[in-house]
Amino acid sequence: MKRALYSLTAVFATLTALADNPAAPTQDAAPAASGTTYVIPVSGMIERGLLYVLRRGLTQAEREGAGVVILHMDTPGGKVNVTEDIIRLLVALPSSVRTITFVDPDALSAGALIAMSTDEIYMAPGSRIGASAIVTAFGDIKDGDMKEKFVSSLVALASSAAERKGHDPALVEAMIRREAEYRIGDEVLCPAGELLTLTDLDAVRIVGEGDEARPLLAAGTVKTLDELIRAIGREGLPVHTIQVTWSERIARWVELFGFLFLLGGILGLYIEFKIPGFGLPGVAGILCLAVFFWGHHVAGLAGMEELLLFILGAALLAVEIFVIPGFGVTGIAGIALMFGALLMAMVQFDPLGGWMPTSAGQFQTALITLTGSILGASVAGVLLARYLPGTHAFSHIALGTSVGSNAGYRASDPTDSLIGLRGVAATDLHPGGIGDFGDRRLDVISQGVFIAKGAPIAIVEGHGSRIVVAPDASDGTREHSA
């Protein structure tokens, strides 16, 4: 167990050092000039690893007095709770920082809501924005109170952000709710029963008349990022692109598939506790948990506190298993600390709110992930216990040949022939001790009663090396041979 804990700590420390000091020179020092244009890539799935990159870029831009922040976006969507956090980050930026989304070529689902939380939107030719219904990994959520709860909460947040940024909040409603219809005058742009998705041509069309004429959503269409910079009058000013480090790229995948790493870690350690010694399952479990903690550390979620808490819990559980007989408070406390550390590693805590998570949804998602991993590991453990012993690979780590008495093997000499043998207790028997039977001294155990040294005894049971005696109440004649 000590080797396991040392290995986990060493692996995590090594990965953390690499993450904090990436070898590839991908991130240059931020320019100090005022009025710099910051470009933050928003590509791939919207998940917590991307949130970390966005937070880092926005914080750096605000600290350096950036004039404009451009989100260079190409995303199919992602997690709702992460989307809500990004929307809050954009809305909280000071008005001195102008935010622009360049849709190149897709801002779908969560990406559309994030784009509408910026001051302006520009589209690349052939680009799309919209279709923001809440779905799960298994498809759309069934109608009911639970769906309305999630939908109404997201619509309220995204509509408020869009209205703050000067966009039509009815667009948000039509992108999220299938039952919402969107009209431009008498023209039905999106009928009820469909989700609103705008092309670049739809997004830049002019609506309204006279002084109220304005683009439907996008300020214009540009082919490249350089063309966008010229269009917004920033040509010739410093441009700084936030580079995503290799460690952040890996961490995004780790966070995205965190459930599998968590399941693998729990399952590996479970198997290791079930088999003697320390081998491949334990190493695999430690590596899975190390990668899990490292990925969440790089994503700005887990710190050394969570890792140390997990190690402390594992140590308490090891003490309960190997040192203290039975199972009680120490083991329960160890399990509670380990699960608590795993939960904390998946939840973003509010810097001003102490140990409170930034949203209840984050805690709920983390709890579901942890519970699912435990249940998954339990099911996998049962299946492995049932089917693994019959595989060829298992024969290399466990003895499959019977070594019972039928095969000619025995753990000790048979003692059935000693039954009836009489002698005296050579030591006090309480209940174990030594008995003298003529020229033979045997380790014996009484039938649960105290027998004083020198008292007459007789062998009443023989179970291999376990010889049971009782006080001999005969007439004093003792037989010393079987």
C-alpha positions as CSV (number, residue, x, y, z in Angstrom):
1,M,0.0,0.0,0.0
2,K,2.9,2.3,0.8
3,R,4.3,1.7,-2.7
4,A,1.0,2.5,-4.2
5,L,0.7,5.8,-2.3
6,Y,4.3,6.8,-3.2
7,S,3.7,5.9,-6.8
8,L,0.5,8.0,-6.9
9,T,2.2,11.0,-5.4
10,A,5.3,10.8,-7.6
11,V,3.3,10.4,-10.8
12,F,1.0,13.4,-9.9
13,A,4.0,15.6,-8.9
14,T,5.8,14.8,-12.2
15,L,2.8,15.5,-14.4
16,T,2.0,18.7,-12.4
17,A,5.6,19.9,-13.0
18,L,5.3,19.2,-16.7
19,A,2.0,21.0,-16.9
20,D,3.3,24.1,-15.1
21,N,6.5,24.1,-17.2
22,P,5.5,22.8,-20.7
23,A,8.5,22.0,-22.8
24,A,7.0,23.4,-26.0
25,P,7.3,27.1,-26.3
26,T,3.7,27.5,-27.2
27,Q,2.8,30.4,-24.9
28,D,4.7,33.6,-25.3
29,A,4.8,36.3,-22.8
30,A,1.7,38.6,-23.0
31,P,2.4,42.0,-24.6
32,A,2.2,44.9,-22.2
33,A,1.0,47.5,-24.7
34,S,-2.4,49.0,-24.1
35,G,-5.2,48.4,-26.5
36,T,-3.9,45.0,-27.6
37,T,-6.3,42.7,-29.4
38,Y,-6.6,39.3,-27.7
39,V,-7.6,36.2,-29.7
40,I,-8.9,33.2,-27.8
41,P,-9.5,30.0,-29.7
42,V,-12.8,28.3,-28.8
43,S,-12.7,25.0,-30.8
44,G,-14.0,21.5,-30.2
45,M,-16.3,20.5,-27.4
46,I,-17.3,23.0,-24.7
47,E,-16.0,21.4,-21.5
48,R,-14.3,22.4,-18.3
49,G,-10.8,22.2,-19.8
50,L,-11.8,24.9,-22.3
51,L,-13.3,26.9,-19.5
52,Y,-9.9,27.0,-17.9
53,V,-8.3,28.3,-21.1
54,L,-11.0,31.0,-21.5
55,R,-10.7,32.1,-18.0
56,R,-6.9,32.4,-18.3
57,G,-7.2,34.3,-21.5
58,L,-9.9,36.7,-20.3
59,T,-8.1,37.3,-17.0
60,Q,-4.9,38.1,-18.9
61,A,-6.7,40.4,-21.4
62,E,-8.3,42.3,-18.6
63,R,-5.1,42.6,-16.6
64,E,-3.2,43.9,-19.6
65,G,-5.8,46.4,-20.5
66,A,-6.9,44.8,-23.8
67,G,-9.1,46.8,-26.1
68,V,-10.8,43.9,-27.8
69,V,-11.1,40.1,-27.1
70,I,-12.0,37.9,-30.1
71,L,-13.4,34.4,-29.6
72,H,-12.3,32.5,-32.7
73,M,-15.1,29.9,-32.6
74,D,-15.7,26.5,-34.2
75,T,-17.7,24.2,-31.9
76,P,-20.5,21.7,-32.1
77,G,-21.5,22.5,-28.5
78,G,-20.9,21.0,-25.1
79,K,-21.8,20.9,-21.4
80,V,-24.6,23.1,-20.2
81,N,-23.0,23.9,-16.8
82,V,-19.7,24.9,-18.4
83,T,-21.6,27.1,-20.9
84,E,-23.3,28.9,-18.1
85,D,-20.0,29.6,-16.4
86,I,-18.5,31.0,-19.6
87,I,-21.6,33.2,-20.1
88,R,-21.1,34.6,-16.6
89,L,-17.4,35.2,-17.3
90,L,-18.2,37.2,-20.5
91,V,-21.0,39.2,-18.8
92,A,-18.8,40.1,-15.9
93,L,-16.1,41.6,-18.1
94,P,-15.8,45.4,-17.7
95,S,-17.4,47.5,-20.5
96,S,-14.0,48.8,-21.5
97,V,-13.2,45.3,-23.0
98,R,-15.0,44.9,-26.3
99,T,-15.9,41.2,-27.0
100,I,-16.4,39.8,-30.5
101,T,-17.1,36.3,-31.7
102,F,-15.8,35.1,-35.1
103,V,-17.9,32.1,-36.1
104,D,-15.6,30.1,-38.3
105,P,-17.4,28.0,-39.4
106,D,-19.8,26.7,-36.6
107,A,-21.2,28.1,-33.4
108,L,-23.8,25.4,-32.6
109,S,-25.7,24.6,-29.4
110,A,-23.6,25.9,-26.5
111,G,-21.4,27.8,-28.9
112,A,-24.4,29.9,-30.1
113,L,-25.3,31.0,-26.6
114,I,-21.7,31.9,-25.8
115,A,-21.4,33.9,-29.0
116,M,-24.6,35.8,-28.1
117,S,-22.9,36.8,-24.8
118,T,-20.4,38.9,-26.6
119,D,-20.8,42.4,-27.9
120,E,-20.6,41.6,-31.6
121,I,-20.7,38.6,-33.9
122,Y,-19.0,38.2,-37.2
123,M,-19.6,35.2,-39.5
124,A,-17.4,33.4,-42.0
125,P,-18.9,32.5,-45.4
126,G,-20.9,29.4,-45.1
127,S,-20.9,29.4,-41.3
128,R,-23.8,28.5,-39.0
129,I,-25.1,29.5,-35.6
130,G,-27.9,28.1,-33.5
131,A,-29.6,24.8,-32.6
132,S,-29.1,25.1,-28.8
133,A,-31.6,22.5,-27.4
134,I,-30.5,20.7,-24.2
135,V,-29.8,17.1,-24.9
136,T,-28.0,14.2,-23.1
137,A,-25.6,11.7,-24.4
138,F,-28.6,9.5,-25.2
139,G,-30.6,12.2,-27.0
140,D,-33.2,14.8,-26.2
141,I,-34.6,15.1,-22.7
142,K,-38.2,13.9,-22.4
143,D,-40.9,16.5,-21.9
144,G,-41.8,17.1,-18.3
145,D,-41.0,19.3,-15.2
146,M,-37.4,18.2,-15.2
147,K,-36.8,19.3,-18.8
148,E,-38.6,22.6,-18.2
149,K,-36.5,23.2,-15.1
150,F,-33.2,22.9,-17.1
151,V,-34.6,24.7,-20.2
152,S,-36.1,27.7,-18.4
153,S,-33.0,28.2,-16.3
154,L,-30.7,28.2,-19.4
155,V,-33.1,30.4,-21.4
156,A,-33.2,33.0,-18.6
157,L,-29.4,33.2,-18.3
158,A,-28.7,33.3,-22.0
159,S,-31.5,35.7,-22.9
160,S,-30.4,38.1,-20.2
161,A,-26.8,38.0,-21.5
162,A,-28.0,38.5,-25.1
163,E,-30.1,41.4,-24.2
164,R,-27.2,43.0,-22.3
165,K,-25.1,42.7,-25.4
166,G,-27.8,44.2,-27.7
167,H,-29.0,40.9,-29.3
168,D,-32.6,39.9,-29.7
169,P,-33.4,37.5,-26.7
170,A,-36.2,36.0,-28.8
171,L,-33.4,34.4,-30.9
172,V,-32.2,32.5,-27.8
173,E,-35.7,31.3,-27.1
174,A,-36.1,30.0,-30.7
175,M,-32.7,28.3,-30.6
176,I,-33.4,26.4,-27.4
177,R,-37.2,25.7,-27.5
178,R,-38.6,23.7,-30.3
179,E,-42.1,25.1,-29.6
180,A,-41.0,28.7,-30.0
181,E,-41.7,30.4,-33.4
182,Y,-39.5,33.2,-34.7
183,R,-40.9,35.8,-37.2
184,I,-39.5,38.8,-39.0
185,G,-42.6,40.7,-39.7
186,D,-45.0,38.4,-41.5
187,E,-42.2,36.0,-42.5
188,V,-41.8,32.9,-40.4
189,L,-38.0,32.4,-40.2
190,C,-38.3,29.4,-37.9
191,P,-41.7,27.6,-37.5
192,A,-42.8,26.0,-34.2
193,G,-41.5,22.5,-33.9
194,E,-38.0,23.3,-35.2
195,L,-34.9,24.7,-33.7
196,L,-33.5,28.0,-35.1
197,T,-30.2,27.8,-36.9
198,L,-29.0,30.8,-38.9
199,T,-26.6,30.8,-41.8
200,D,-24.2,33.7,-42.4
201,L,-26.7,35.1,-44.9
202,D,-29.5,34.9,-42.4
203,A,-27.5,36.4,-39.6
204,V,-26.4,39.5,-41.5
205,R,-29.8,40.4,-43.1
206,I,-31.2,43.8,-42.2
207,V,-34.4,43.8,-40.2
208,G,-36.4,46.9,-39.2
209,E,-36.8,50.1,-41.1
210,G,-35.3,53.6,-41.0
211,D,-33.5,54.4,-37.8
212,E,-34.5,51.0,-36.3
213,A,-32.8,49.1,-39.2
214,R,-30.1,46.6,-37.8
215,P,-28.6,43.3,-38.6
216,L,-30.6,40.3,-37.4
217,L,-27.6,39.0,-35.4
218,A,-24.2,39.3,-37.0
219,A,-22.4,42.6,-37.7
220,G,-20.9,41.3,-40.9
221,T,-19.3,38.5,-42.9
222,V,-15.5,38.2,-43.1
223,K,-13.3,35.5,-44.6
224,T,-10.4,35.5,-42.3
225,L,-9.3,36.7,-38.8
226,D,-7.1,39.3,-40.4
227,E,-10.0,40.6,-42.4
228,L,-12.1,40.8,-39.2
229,I,-9.3,42.8,-37.5
230,R,-9.3,45.3,-40.4
231,A,-13.1,45.5,-40.3
232,I,-13.2,46.5,-36.7
233,G,-10.5,49.1,-37.2
234,R,-7.7,47.3,-35.3
235,E,-5.2,47.0,-38.1
236,G,-1.7,47.9,-37.1
237,L,-2.4,47.4,-33.4
238,P,-0.8,44.5,-31.4
239,V,-2.5,41.2,-31.6
240,H,-1.9,38.5,-29.0
241,T,-3.3,34.9,-29.6
242,I,-3.8,32.8,-26.5
243,Q,-2.0,29.6,-27.2
244,V,-3.3,26.3,-25.8
245,T,-0.4,24.4,-24.3
246,W,0.0,20.7,-24.9
247,S,-0.8,20.0,-21.3
248,E,-4.0,21.9,-21.6
249,R,-4.9,19.9,-24.7
250,I,-4.4,16.6,-22.9
251,A,-6.2,17.9,-19.9
252,R,-9.3,18.7,-22.0
253,W,-9.5,15.1,-23.1
254,V,-8.9,13.9,-19.6
255,E,-11.7,16.0,-18.3
256,L,-14.0,15.0,-21.2
257,F,-13.4,11.3,-20.4
258,G,-12.9,11.7,-16.7
259,F,-15.6,9.2,-16.0
260,L,-13.6,6.4,-17.6
261,F,-10.4,7.3,-15.8
262,L,-12.3,7.4,-12.5
263,L,-14.0,4.0,-13.2
264,G,-10.6,2.5,-14.2
265,G,-8.9,3.8,-11.0
266,I,-11.6,2.5,-8.7
267,L,-11.8,-0.9,-10.5
268,G,-8.0,-1.3,-10.5
269,L,-7.7,-0.7,-6.8
270,Y,-10.7,-2.9,-6.0
271,I,-9.1,-5.8,-7.9
272,E,-5.8,-5.2,-6.2
273,F,-7.3,-5.5,-2.8
274,K,-8.9,-8.8,-3.8
275,I,-5.7,-10.5,-5.0
276,P,-2.5,-11.1,-3.0
277,G,0.6,-9.0,-3.5
278,F,0.8,-5.9,-5.7
279,G,0.7,-6.1,-9.4
280,L,-0.8,-4.8,-12.7
281,P,-4.3,-3.9,-11.5
282,G,-2.9,-1.7,-8.7
283,V,-0.5,0.0,-11.1
284,A,-3.3,0.6,-13.6
285,G,-5.6,1.9,-10.9
286,I,-3.0,4.3,-9.6
287,L,-2.1,5.6,-13.1
288,C,-5.8,6.2,-13.9
289,L,-6.4,8.1,-10.7
290,A,-3.1,10.1,-11.2
291,V,-4.2,11.1,-14.8
292,F,-7.7,12.0,-13.4
293,F,-6.3,14.3,-10.7
294,W,-3.6,15.8,-13.1
295,G,-6.2,16.5,-15.8
296,H,-8.5,18.3,-13.3
297,H,-5.5,20.1,-11.8
298,V,-4.5,21.5,-15.2
299,A,-8.2,22.4,-15.8
300,G,-8.1,24.6,-12.7
301,L,-10.3,22.3,-10.6
302,A,-8.1,20.0,-8.5
303,G,-5.2,21.2,-6.4
304,M,-2.7,19.4,-4.1
305,E,-5.4,19.6,-1.3
306,E,-7.6,17.1,-3.1
307,L,-4.7,14.8,-3.8
308,L,-3.4,14.9,-0.2
309,L,-7.0,14.3,1.0
310,F,-7.3,11.2,-1.2
311,I,-3.9,9.8,0.0
312,L,-5.0,10.4,3.6
313,G,-8.2,8.5,3.0
314,A,-6.4,5.7,1.3
315,A,-3.9,5.5,4.2
316,L,-6.8,5.3,6.8
317,L,-8.4,2.5,4.7
318,A,-5.2,0.6,4.5
319,V,-4.8,0.9,8.3
320,E,-8.3,-0.5,8.8
321,I,-7.7,-3.4,6.4
322,F,-4.1,-4.4,7.4
323,V,-3.7,-3.3,11.0
324,I,-7.0,-2.9,12.9
325,P,-9.2,-6.1,13.1
326,G,-12.8,-5.8,11.8
327,F,-14.1,-2.7,10.0
328,G,-15.1,0.5,11.8
329,V,-14.7,4.2,12.1
330,T,-11.2,4.3,10.5
331,G,-12.3,2.5,7.4
332,I,-15.5,4.5,7.0
333,A,-13.5,7.8,7.5
334,G,-11.0,6.7,4.9
335,I,-13.6,5.9,2.3
336,A,-15.4,9.2,3.0
337,L,-12.2,11.2,2.6
338,M,-11.4,9.4,-0.7
339,F,-14.9,10.0,-2.2
340,G,-14.8,13.6,-0.9
341,A,-11.5,14.3,-2.6
342,L,-12.8,12.9,-5.9
343,L,-15.9,15.1,-5.7
344,M,-13.9,18.2,-4.9
345,A,-11.6,17.5,-7.9
346,M,-14.6,17.7,-10.2
347,V,-16.2,20.9,-8.8
348,Q,-15.2,24.5,-9.3
349,F,-15.3,26.3,-6.0
350,D,-16.1,30.0,-5.7
351,P,-12.9,31.8,-4.7
352,L,-15.1,34.2,-2.6
353,G,-17.4,31.6,-1.3
354,G,-15.0,29.3,0.5
355,W,-15.9,25.7,0.1
356,M,-19.2,26.4,-1.8
357,P,-19.3,25.3,-5.4
358,T,-20.0,28.0,-8.0
359,S,-23.3,26.3,-8.9
360,A,-25.5,23.4,-7.7
361,G,-25.4,21.9,-11.1
362,Q,-21.7,21.4,-10.9
363,F,-22.0,19.4,-7.7
364,Q,-24.9,17.4,-9.1
365,T,-22.9,16.5,-12.2
366,A,-19.9,15.5,-10.1
367,L,-22.0,13.4,-7.8
368,I,-23.6,11.6,-10.7
369,T,-20.2,11.0,-12.3
370,L,-18.8,9.6,-9.1
371,T,-21.8,7.4,-8.4
372,G,-21.8,6.1,-11.9
373,S,-18.1,5.3,-11.7
374,I,-18.6,3.3,-8.4
375,L,-21.6,1.4,-9.8
376,G,-19.7,0.8,-13.1
377,A,-16.7,-0.5,-11.1
378,S,-19.0,-2.8,-9.0
379,V,-20.6,-4.3,-12.1
380,A,-17.3,-4.7,-13.8
381,G,-15.9,-6.4,-10.7
382,V,-18.7,-8.9,-10.5
383,L,-18.4,-9.7,-14.2
384,L,-14.6,-10.1,-13.9
385,A,-15.0,-12.4,-10.8
386,R,-17.4,-14.6,-12.8
387,Y,-15.7,-14.8,-16.2
388,L,-12.0,-13.9,-15.6
389,P,-11.0,-17.2,-13.9
390,G,-11.9,-19.1,-17.1
391,T,-9.6,-17.0,-19.3
392,H,-6.1,-18.0,-20.4
393,A,-4.7,-14.7,-19.0
394,F,-5.9,-15.5,-15.5
395,S,-4.0,-18.8,-15.4
396,H,-0.7,-16.7,-15.3
397,I,-1.7,-15.0,-12.0
398,A,-3.7,-17.6,-10.2
399,L,-3.4,-21.4,-9.5
400,G,-6.1,-23.2,-11.4
401,T,-5.2,-26.8,-10.5
402,S,-6.8,-28.5,-7.5
403,V,-4.4,-29.5,-4.8
404,G,-6.9,-31.3,-2.6
405,S,-6.7,-34.7,-0.9
406,N,-8.1,-36.4,-3.9
407,A,-5.0,-35.3,-5.8
408,G,-2.7,-36.7,-3.1
409,Y,-2.0,-33.4,-1.4
410,R,-2.5,-32.7,2.3
411,A,-1.7,-29.7,4.6
412,S,-0.8,-31.9,7.6
413,D,-0.6,-35.5,8.7
414,P,-4.0,-37.0,9.6
415,T,-4.8,-37.1,13.3
416,D,-8.0,-39.2,13.4
417,S,-6.0,-42.1,14.8
418,L,-5.1,-40.1,17.9
419,I,-8.7,-39.9,19.1
420,G,-9.0,-41.6,22.5
421,L,-5.4,-41.1,23.4
422,R,-5.0,-40.1,27.1
423,G,-2.3,-38.0,28.8
424,V,-1.7,-35.0,31.0
425,A,-1.6,-31.2,30.3
426,A,2.0,-30.2,30.2
427,T,1.0,-26.5,30.4
428,D,-2.2,-24.7,31.4
429,L,-4.7,-24.9,28.6
430,H,-6.7,-21.7,28.2
431,P,-7.6,-23.0,25.7
432,G,-4.4,-23.7,23.8
433,G,-1.3,-25.3,25.2
434,I,0.8,-28.5,25.2
435,G,-0.1,-32.1,26.2
436,D,2.1,-35.0,27.2
437,F,1.0,-38.4,25.8
438,G,3.8,-40.7,26.9
439,D,6.8,-40.0,24.7
440,R,4.8,-37.6,22.5
441,R,4.3,-33.9,23.1
442,L,1.5,-32.3,21.0
443,D,0.0,-28.9,20.6
444,V,-3.6,-29.2,21.7
445,I,-6.6,-27.0,22.4
446,S,-9.3,-27.6,24.9
447,Q,-13.1,-27.5,24.2
448,G,-13.4,-23.9,25.5
449,V,-12.7,-24.7,29.1
450,F,-9.6,-24.0,31.3
451,I,-7.5,-27.1,32.1
452,A,-4.8,-26.7,34.7
453,K,-1.3,-28.0,34.2
454,G,-1.0,-31.7,35.2
455,A,-4.6,-32.5,34.8
456,P,-5.6,-35.7,33.0
457,I,-6.8,-35.1,29.4
458,A,-8.0,-37.2,26.5
459,I,-8.0,-36.4,22.7
460,V,-11.6,-36.2,21.5
461,E,-11.2,-34.6,18.0
462,G,-8.6,-34.5,15.3
463,H,-8.8,-32.0,12.4
464,G,-5.3,-32.1,10.9
465,S,-3.1,-29.9,12.9
466,R,-5.9,-29.0,15.3
467,I,-6.1,-31.5,18.1
468,V,-9.0,-31.0,20.6
469,V,-8.8,-32.4,24.1
470,A,-11.2,-32.7,27.1
471,P,-10.7,-33.4,30.8
472,D,-10.2,-37.1,31.3
473,A,-12.7,-38.3,34.0
474,S,-11.8,-42.0,33.7
475,D,-10.5,-44.1,36.6
476,G,-7.0,-42.8,36.2
477,T,-5.8,-45.4,33.8
478,R,-4.2,-43.5,30.9
479,E,-3.3,-45.0,27.6
480,H,-0.2,-43.7,26.0
481,S,-0.5,-45.4,22.7
482,A,-3.0,-45.3,19.9
